[in-house]
């Protein structure tokens, strides 16, 4: 299987929902690692907000900040 890294856009909304729903179910049922936490920081069901807040937008003295 080939894996391709893509920038999240509305084109991939259905795939995002499928992936994160399955991933969250696995975390809850099997107590698996939820890392990287940034993926779960916001509710993906509000896709526009999720997309707008997924990336780090500014740098601070302490490091990246979203």
Secondary structure, 3 states (H helix, E strand, C coil): CCCCCCCCCHHHHHHHHHHHHHHHHHHHHHCCCCCCHHHHCCCCCCHHHHHHCCCCCEEECCEEEC
